[in-house]
Amino acid sequence: MDPTFTLIGALMLVVSILLSPLSSRLGMPVLLIFLGVGMLMGEDGPGGIRFDDFELTFMVGNLALAVILLDGGMRTRAETFRVGLKPALLLASAGVLLTAAVAALAARWLFDLSWMTAFLVGAIISSTDAAAVFSLLQGRGLHLNERVGATLEIESGSNDPMAIFLTLMLLAIMTREESGLLGSIWLLVEQFGIGAIMGLLGGRLIVRLVNWVRLMPALYPLLVAAAGIVLFAATNALSGSGFLAIYLAGVVMGNRSVRMMPMILQVHDGLAWLAQMSLFLILGLLVNPSQLMPLAGSALLLSLVLILFARPLAVFSTLWPFSFNRRELTFISWVGLRGAVPIVLALFPMMASLPEAPLIFNIAFFVVLVSLVVQGSSLARIARWLKLEVPAPEEPYRRLPLDVSAAGDHELMLFPLRGDRWEDPRPVGRLRLPANAALAGIFRNRQCLAPDKETLVQRGDVLAVFALSDSLTDLGHILSGRQPPSHLMERAFFGDFVLNGDALLGDVEQVYGIEFDELPPEISLADCFARRSKGHPVVGDRVVLGPVTLVARATEADRVTKVGLKMDERG
């Protein structure tokens, strides 16, 4: 290998990393920066690098997406499937099919394509991209309500099989390799069925392997990554969806007791970023902006049809049976982010040597660019405008696993004390840490203090706590001091009064002197939410009863356990 290419590739990574802070300053997705660096170094840019190796790009794209999906799966909590699985699967199947059909109609009219080529374009740009969704949802400081966040994450991780099925079926027809209706249905079953089975079984096998073997701590993240790639490749070899398999395997691992899991997540966060940078840099190298300009007008119209009509139509038509309100459906419609997946799918026609392949690739690339610029850069503002954010729990600055059998699942967590709440010193004895949690030390001015009940803690201190991962939410609430935006402060969001979910509506009427004529007094506050949310309430859900607004503060097993009560001026 020419050392010049190694030098250029490494420099591109360095430049991309150094430019990444511009993402938050300019309000653009960081993936767009990586893509831009690749285009600048490409044939039409100052770099002048001629790169047209589609097979290498396809291989890099698949491996990068596998790593990204594995990381995203390990960060998806099983609880999210309670509220998001059914709507996400419907949107990932019927929604993708409907999106592809609408996009195909627009592509045929805008580019004067044959019906088969138009449907191929629609299939390629029909799925949302997990890399883009995970990056923007996790990297923008957004904490969405669970119903919306779960649906978006599960959909983006599971809608690739339908898009791949449609793309391969149409390519088989166009290259005269028809397999018939039964063959097409069997291809779909293989993609979903084999991918799901391999993912669930493979995830359990990887968990057992990691917990069984004794390795140096630094090797556990590498073992998970290597085993995940093995699962991805094996599933593809069996004609299943490797993308679905590795995402589900990540979900299984992330929701089981796995040795050194905090370290695995920390390393895989870096691996996922490396995968995203490598993928978007090489995709940027592959495209020639000069070839995009002649089709810019028509491709922009196609992008707008996809954003403003096809995606909303798919969302509203598939999710209406579920308990989404209009604000939630509007946001899910807007987060139809296109990223690397459509560009990788557009490589299939190139490798099949279709005459229309270059046009299809350029259309897909332009659609991705518009999606990242328009949707990606406005995602946070739209979420706040639609009031879909909920207060985020405080996270520890660092989590360190204790690879000692006597420690069980305990971890060492570091919590910095920030905000005005800690301006006045208070004794350690008043912290009231959760069960199975103990204060290990206090760091102050580069010194470690041994704590006792009378030791004072204050703003600027860093508390080292031994605790279980189940205690994270409680610890975050106890040690939080970060000042959230005014609209997300607890009193402003949840109200001044906290009630138990099993409190009866009639009791609330008597205590606060309010009459609720809409609902009978013998039902509980939790039942009020169950009626309005069709059995799947989440934190942040609201029930308006006259001058009173009930806000769900905490939920457990599809039932609201804590309720905030807000009164308007009339109250």
N, C-alpha and C positions, 0 to 999 in steps of 0.2 A: 504493500500500500504506500502510495506517495505521502511522505511526511507533511507535504504542504496541505493536503486535505485534512489531515489530523489537526494541524495547527489552525486552519480556518474553522473547522468544526468546533474546536475548543474555544476559539475567540468568539464565535457566534453565541455559544452558551454563556460566556462571561458577559458579553454585551447585553444579552437578554436579561440576565440576572440583575445587572446594574441598572437597567432601564425599568425593571419591574415596579419600583416605587412610583413611577409616573402614572401607573394605573389608577391609584387612589386620587392623585392630584388632578388628573385630567378627567376622571370619571369614566374611563374606558376599561373594558375587560383586559386582564393581563395577557390572555391568550391572543388578543389582537396584536399586542406588542411583539410576541414571539413570531407570529405570522408575518408582521411587517419587517422584522429583521431578516427573516428568510427571503422575502421578496426583494429587499434591498441588496442582498448578496447574490441574487439570482441573475439570470442572463440579461434581463432588462434593467437591472439596477447597477449601482456603482461597482458592486463586487464582480459582475460579469461572469459568474460561474454558470456553465452550461450543465444542467443536470436533467436527465430524462429517463432515469432508471425506475420504471414503474413497479417492477417486481420487488426491488429493494424497498421502495416506499411502501408497498403493500405489506411486506413482512414487518418493517418497523412499525407501521400503523397498527397492525394486529397485536403485536407484542406490547406496544405502548398502551393501547386501549385495555388490554388484559390487566396490566399492572394498575391502571387507573380504576377499573371496575373492582378489582380485588380490594384496593384501599377503600373505595367508597362503600363496598359491601360490609367491611369490617366496622365501619362507623355507623351503619344503619341498625338501629335498635329493633329488636323483635316486636316491641310494643307498637311500633309504627305500622306493622302489618295489620294490626287490629282495626285500624281506621282507614288505611290506605291501600290494602291489597286488592280488594274487589274493584274499586274505581280505577286503580292504576292498571290492572290487567285488561279491563275493558277498553281503556284509552290506548293501551299499548297494542291492542289487536284491532278492534273495530275502528278506533280513532285513527290509527295509522293507515288503514285501508281507505277510509273516507278522505283523509288528507291527501293521499296519493291520487285518488280519483279527481278531486278538485284541482290539484296542482297539474295533473295531466291535461285537463280541459284547458287550463290557462296556457300551458306550454305549447299545446297544439296551435292555439290561436295566435300567440305572440311570436312563435318561431317558425310557423308553417311546417310543422313536423308531421310525419306519418303517425297514425294512431298508436302503433306499437312503440315507436321511439318516444312519443309523448308520455305514454304510460310508464316507460322505463325511467324517464326523467322524474316523473311523479313519485315512483317507488324509491328512487335514490335519495330524494330530498324529503321523504315523508317522516323519518324518525328524528326525534330529539337526540341530543348527544350527551352522554353521561359525563364526559370530561368537562364540557362547558357548564352543565347544570351543577355538578359537584363543586367545581371551582368557584362559580359565582355565588352559589348559596352559602358555601362555607367560608368564602374569602371576603365577603362584603359586610361581615358583622351582623348579618340578618339572623334573627331568631323568629321564624315564622310559626304560626300556630300549627299544631301537629298534623291536623287533617290535610292542610295544603302542602307542608314540607314532605310528609310521608308519601303523598300521591306523586309529587314531582320526582322524588328520589327513586321510588320503585318503578315508576313509568320509564324514566330515562335509563334505568339499568336493565329493563326487560323488554323494551320495544324493538330492539335490534333484530330478533329472530323474524318478526313479520316483515321488516324492510328487506332483510337478506332473502327471505323466501320469495317475495315479490320480484326482487331484482334477478335472482337466479332463474325463476320460472320464465320471466319475460325474455331473458337472454337465451334460454333453451329454445324458446319458440322462434326467436329472431335468427338463431344460428342453425335452425332446422334440426334441433335435437329434442323435439317435443316428447314429452313423457305422458301426455294425456291428462285428463282431469284427475283420475285416480292417482297417477304419479305425482301430480302437483299437491294433492291433499296429503299424500304420504310424506312428501318433502316437508310440508308444514308441521306434520306430527313429529317427524324426526327432529326438526329444529327445536321445537318447544319441549317435546317429551324427553328425548335423550338429554338435552341440555339441562332440564330440571332434575332428572334422576341423577345424572352425573354430578351436578352441583351439590345436591343434598348429601349424597353418599360420599363424594370426595371431600366435602367440608368436614364431615364427621371423621373421616380417615385421617385428614391432616391434623385435626385436633388431637386425636389419639397419638399420632406420631410425635407431635411436639411435646405432649405431656409425658410420653414414655421415654424419649431419648434424653440423655444428659449431655449437654454441650456447653461450650463457652457462651456467655450471655450474648455476645455480638453475633453469634451464628444463628440464633433463633429467627430473627427477621429474614435472613437469607434463606433459611430452610423453608419458611412460609412462602416466600416469593418463588423459589424454585419449584416447590410442590404445586403451587398455583398454576405456574406455566405448564407443568406436566399435565395437570388436569385440563387446562385449556386446549393443549395440543391433542390430547387423547380424545376429548369430546369432539373436536373438529374431525379427527380421523374416523370417528364413528358416525359422521354426518349429522351430528347434533350442533347446537349453538354453543360454541365455546365461550362467547360473551355472557350468555345467560348462566352457564355453568360456573364460571369463575366469580360472577357477582353473587350467586346464591351460596357458593362455598365461603365467600367472605362474610356473608350474613350469618352463616352457621358459626364460623369461628368467632365473630365479634360478639356473639350472644352466648358463648359458653366459657367456662373457666379454662383459660389457656395460660400456660406458664409464660412469664415475661411479656404479657400482652401490652402493657404500656410502652415498653421498649420497641416491640414489634410495630405498634402504631406510629411511634415517633420516627422510626427508620422508614416505614412505608410512606409516611407523609413526604419525606424527601424523595423517595423513589417515584412517587406519583408526580411530583413536580418535575423531576428529570424526564419522565416519560412524556409529560405534556409539552415541555420545551422541545425535546427531540422531535416529537411528532409534528408540531406546528412549524418548527424551523425547516424540516425537510419538505413539508407540504408547501411552505412559502417558496422554497428553492424550485419546486417542480413547476409552479405556475409562471406564466409570462404575462405581466400586466398589459402588454401591447395587444395580446389576443383577447383580453377582456373588454377593451374599449369599444370595439364594433358592436358588441351585444349588450352594452351597459344599460341602454334604455329599456330594452325588452326584459332583461334579467332583473332590473330594478322593479318593474311592474309585476313580474312573477313573484319576487320576494314580498312585495306588498300584498299581493293576493294571498300568499301563504300566511303572512303575519296577521292580516286584518280580516280575512274571510275563512280560509281553509282551516286553520288551527282553532279559531273560536267556534266554527261550525262543528268540528270534531269534538271539542270539549263540551259544549252545551248539549249536543245531541246524545253523548254517551254518559255524562255524569249527572244528568237531571234526576235520575231515580235516587241519587244519594243525597246526603244532608249538607250539600254545599249551598251557600248563599251566593247572591250575585257578585259580591265583591271577590269571593274566593274563586268563582268560575272565571271572572275577568282576569285575575292574576294568573291562574293556571293557563289561560289562553295566551297571555303575554309571554310566559316563560316557555314558549315552544322553541327553545334555543337550538339552532343548528351549529354543529361544530365539525369535529374530525370525521365522524361516522359517514355523513353524506359524501365527503371527499374520498374516503377509503372505498365506499361502495362504487363511486364513479370510476375507480380503477379497474373494476371488473370489465366494462366495455372496452377499455384500453387494451387489456390483456387478451380480450377475445377478438381484437382487431376489427371492431365494427367501424364502418365508414363514418358514422356520426359520433364516434367516441370522443374526439377532441372537443366538439361542441358541447356534448353532455358534461364532460369534465369541467369545462369553463363555466357552464351554467351553474353547476353544483358549487363551484368555488365562489362565484359571485354571490349566490344565495347565502352561503355561510358568512361571507364578509358583511353583508347587509344585516344579517341576524345578529352578529356580534356587536356591530356598531349601534344599531337601533335598539334592539331588545336588551343586549348585555349592558350597555351603558346606562340604561334607564331603569334597570330592575329594582334597585334599592329605593329609588324615588317612587316608583309605582307601588311597591309594597307599603311604604309609609303613607302614601296618599290614600290607599285603600284600607289603611288601618288594620293590617294583617300581622303586624309585629306583636310579640308578647315579651314581657320582661325576661331577660336571659339570666340563668343562674351563674353565679361566680365560678369560674374554673380555676384550679390551682395553676400556679406558674409552671410547675414541673411535677411530674409523677414518676417515681422510681420504684420498680418492682423489687421485692425482697425474695431472692431465689434461695430461700431457706425453708425446709419442710416445717420447722417449728412455727414459722411466721404465718403459715397458711396462705390466704389470699390477701394479707395486709400489704399495703404499699406505703412508701414515704412520700408525702405530698407537701409542697411548699406553697404557702399562701401569703402574699404580700398584703399588708394592711394599708389600704388607700382610702382617700376621701375624708370629708369633714366628720364622718361618724367616729373616726379614731383620733380626732384632734385632742380629746380629753382622755388621759390615760385611765385604764381600768384594770383591776386585778384579774389574774388568770382564772381564779375561782369562779368568776361570774360568766365565763364563756359558755358553760354548759354544753360541752361537746357531746355528740351522739354516742350511743353504746358502741363498744369495740373500737373507740378512737382515743388516742392519747397524745398529749403534747410532748414532743421529743426535745424541742429546743427553740430558743428565740435568737434570731440573728439581728444584731444591731451594731452599726458602725464597725463592720468587719469582725465583730466578736460574737461568740456563741455563749448565750446565757442559759444556765440550768434553771428551768422553771419550777416554781412552787405556787401554792394558791395565792400568795401575797405579791408575787412578782407582777409589776405593772407592764402592760403592753400598750403601744401607742402607734400613731401613724408613722410609717417608714420602717416598722419592724417587719421581719419575715418569719412566719411561724412554720416550723417543721412538725408535721402531724403524721402519726401512724394511724391508718384507717383502712377500711374496706371500700371498694369502689362503690358499693351500695350507699355509702354515706356521703357521696360527693354533693348531692343536692342540699342536704342538711348542712354540711360544712360550708358550702358556698353561701347559704343564707346567713349563717352565724358570723362568718368572717368577711362578708361582703362589705365593701366601703366605696366601691366605684360609683360615681354619680352618673346614672343613666340619663338619657334625654328626658325632658320634662313630661312628655306624653307617656313615657314608660316607667315613671316613678310609681311605686306600688300604690300609694294613695290615689294618685291621679288615674291609674289604670283599673285597679280593683275596687276602689272606694274606701271609706273610712271604717266600715264595719265588716267583721269576719264572722260568718255563721257556719255551722255544721251542715253538711248536705242532707242529713236526716231530719233537720228542723222542719216542722210543719208550717205550711203557708198561713194557717190560721193563727199560730203562735206569733209569727212575724207581724201579722195584722194587729194583734193586741199590744205587742211591745212597742211598735212604732206608730200606732194610731193610723194605720193606712188600710183602706179597703180595696181588695182585689176582686173585681167582679168577673174577670175573665176565666178564672180557674177555681175549682172547689177548695175550701180551706183544709180539707183532710189530706191533701197530697203533700209530699215533701218537696223541698227545694230541688233535690236531686231528680225527682220525677218531672219537675218543670223542664229541666234540661233534656231529660230522656224523650219527652214528647216533642220538643222542638228540633232535636238533632237526630231523631230516628235511631236512638240507641247507641250512638258513638260520640258522646260529648268530649271535647278537648279543652285544655286550658285556654282561656280567652273567649270562649263562647259566651253570648249574652242573651238574656231573656228580659224584655222590656215589659213591665207591668205597671201601667199608669205612670206615676211620677218616680217609680223605682226601676233601676236596672240591676239585675242579678248578673254577676260575672263569675265564671268558673275559675277558681284559684288552684284547685288540685283535683286530679281524677285518679281512680284506681279501678281497673277491670270494668270499664265502660260505665262507671258511675261517678258522679261528682261528689267529692268528699268535703271540700271546703268551698264556700261561696262568699264572694265579696258583694257588698250592697252599696250601691251609689244612689243618691237622691239628686234630682234636679232642683232648680230654684223653688219650684212649687212645693217640693218636699221639705 
